[in-house]
Amino acid sequence: MSAAEGIRRIVAERDIRFLLHFTFLRNVPAMVAHGIWPVADLENAPFDALVPPGAQLSNKPTAVSLSIEAVSASLFEKKGGGVPDAARVALFLDPAILWCEPCRFCATNAATRQMRDHTGYVGGPWGLRRFFDDPPEGLAPWLPSDPDAEVQVQGRIAPDYILGAWTSEREEAPALQALLDRLPGIERDVVLAPFMREGGRIVPPLRRG
């Protein structure tokens, strides 16, 4: 079995429906047109992008950070803060990214010393399975054991992977839907709901089944 097949099997067994990427609303037009770019690539991009203050350091991220089915509440608050009047959006992304694109599977926050100093392999099915080691009692099988777990995509993410968007701003929803409607293929919808914290996670209010 190939690594891609192994990852696909884990995704199917755990019923993982989507990945999430939090960004600022004003970045969505460029993401629909050009895809999601690592911060390190944005300096020479043919569009403007708003990034959190912490990402403007000299050590700019060379990967795009995603999460599985829910977002770390602490990272959401940290990365979204410090930018006045900047509405935030979560993009739903196709989980095929996990086996079609080069990914590092960080079973905890990628910025921790544990992950920064890790020199071994954190890709493939082995890396993804580590997301689900020692889960707390009652945790849904599609959620990583650590709320801060991150998928780091090593490169740009094509706009075709976008499945939909989630916003808490009612007045922004129509414009956001119009942007999604520019993408070819499947119908993409906007979820309008507050970003509610559930323990250490922010979980989209979507029904299963």
Disulfide bonds with the S-S distance in Angstrom:
none
